[in-house]
Amino acid sequence: MAQSQKDYSSISPSAKSLLLMKGYTDIPYAKETAALMQGSEVFGLSFDEQDFWFWIRVMHFEARYWSIDQLLKQTDCKNILELSSGYSLRGLDLCITDDTIHYIDTDLPEVIATKQDMINHLQLANEAKGKFELLPLNAMDATAFENTASRFNAKPLAIVNEGLLMYLNIDEKKQLCKSIHSTLKKHGGYWITADVYVKRSAEMTAELPQSKSEATFFQQHNIEENKFDSYPAAEAFFKEQGFELVKEATINYAGLSVMPHLLKIMPEQVRNSKEPPPKIQATWMLKAV
Ligand SMILES: C[S@@+](CC[C@H](N)C(=O)[O-])C[C@H]1O[C@@H](n2cnc3c(N)ncnc32)[C@H](O)[C@@H]1O
């Protein structure tokens, strides 16, 4: 099946689960937008128990969100294209505070329509001082990708994404890399991706509780298989696609809004441990060479 014709919308329910988790953090507008979400979510999250593993996950997604902002600030790019943004309002938040930003926030049409309703409901659209565009884009559609990127003027561009590559097989990843590479060659700039996930060890998989519905969702989308074998393997993959690793984000765990909740229920031996949590993911700034 041509990749632009595959039904990627089966991935979209994951964005809702992520937003509901982010609703427990101070990520801009996450609480407000999460409160507008209707119906059940696909990961079967333990919102009632709010146990240790619940907060660990919230911590992971909060850290991932800020890791993109951290690298984005270091690029000083004023033109930003976010792919598969889900219900994140990073772009609108940036445009509310900075009138020099042109942010194009994209996802599949259904997600964009729901997000537009949320923005309307919260009356945020007129707050933007910068140029904020919320547009449907199937990132796997090379022509649509190019058309969307051509909306920016020639200045350097930052392309950002989190939560997409683990849903793509190797050929799909290569196809996406091709679109990103040719866009960055034309405009200059960087790709910031938080999707450098490596396969989990058997012990880690055994330790992490997963609901039946989440396990099924992950199996259906081959999540574990789609992850990289290791960080060097990920770097080699991006190199083959014409990218150079410029830098990696560093996580300031102590500064996360989720920390007070997590510390309250953290088992004694984890609290006393001087070790950081096991590294399952990295956020990289890449340059097209
Ligand atoms: C795990 S969610 C991540 C959402 C958001 N980036 C976040 O971290 O909260 C995956 C997102 O990818 C989007 N998606 C899946 N396939 C896509 C494609 N081909 N083009 C654009 N977006 C896609 C889904 O609609 C969904 O919003």
The ligand as an SDF file (V2000), in Angstrom:
LIG
                    3D

 27 29  0  0  0  0  0  0  0  0999 V2000
    1.3890    9.4430   20.2300 C   0  0  0  0  0  0  0  0  0  0  0  0
    0.5020   10.7390   19.4560 S   0  0  0  0  0  0  0  0  0  0  0  0
    1.5950   12.0900   19.7750 C   0  0  0  0  0  0  0  0  0  0  0  0
    0.8760   13.4030   19.8090 C   0  0  0  0  0  0  0  0  0  0  0  0
    1.7260   14.5820   20.3020 C   0  0  0  0  0  0  0  0  0  0  0  0
    2.8670   14.7980   19.4780 N   0  0  0  0  0  0  0  0  0  0  0  0
    2.1340   14.3720   21.7250 C   0  0  0  0  0  0  0  0  0  0  0  0
    3.2790   13.9970   21.9860 O   0  0  0  0  0  0  0  0  0  0  0  0
    1.2840   14.5620   22.6100 O   0  0  0  0  0  0  0  0  0  0  0  0
    0.7570   10.3750   17.7500 C   0  0  0  0  0  0  0  0  0  0  0  0
    0.1810   11.4110   16.8130 C   0  0  0  0  0  0  0  0  0  0  0  0
    0.6260   11.1230   15.4870 O   0  0  0  0  0  0  0  0  0  0  0  0
   -0.3880   11.4880   14.6000 C   0  0  0  0  0  0  0  0  0  0  0  0
   -0.1040   10.8360   13.3120 N   0  0  0  0  0  0  0  0  0  0  0  0
   -0.0450    9.5240   13.0490 C   0  0  0  0  0  0  0  0  0  0  0  0
    0.2790    9.3080   11.7640 N   0  0  0  0  0  0  0  0  0  0  0  0
    0.4530   10.5360   11.2000 C   0  0  0  0  0  0  0  0  0  0  0  0
    0.8040   10.9690    9.9000 C   0  0  0  0  0  0  0  0  0  0  0  0
    1.0320   10.1030    8.9140 N   0  0  0  0  0  0  0  0  0  0  0  0
    0.8910   12.2920    9.6720 N   0  0  0  0  0  0  0  0  0  0  0  0
    0.6590   13.1780   10.6740 C   0  0  0  0  0  0  0  0  0  0  0  0
    0.3260   12.8260   11.9200 N   0  0  0  0  0  0  0  0  0  0  0  0
    0.2160   11.5100   12.1890 C   0  0  0  0  0  0  0  0  0  0  0  0
   -1.6380   11.0120   15.2940 C   0  0  0  0  0  0  0  0  0  0  0  0
   -2.8040   11.5870   14.7720 O   0  0  0  0  0  0  0  0  0  0  0  0
   -1.3390   11.4350   16.7310 C   0  0  0  0  0  0  0  0  0  0  0  0
   -1.8000   12.7280   16.9900 O   0  0  0  0  0  0  0  0  0  0  0  0
  1  2  1  0
  2  3  1  0
  2 10  1  0
  3  4  1  0
  4  5  1  0
  5  6  1  0
  5  7  1  0
  7  8  2  0
  7  9  1  0
 10 11  1  0
 11 12  1  0
 11 26  1  0
 12 13  1  0
 13 14  1  0
 13 24  1  0
 14 15  1  0
 14 23  1  0
 15 16  2  0
 16 17  1  0
 17 18  1  0
 17 23  2  0
 18 19  1  0
 18 20  2  0
 20 21  1  0
 21 22  2  0
 22 23  1  0
 24 25  1  0
 24 26  1  0
 26 27  1  0
M  CHG  2   2   1   9  -1
M  END
$$$$
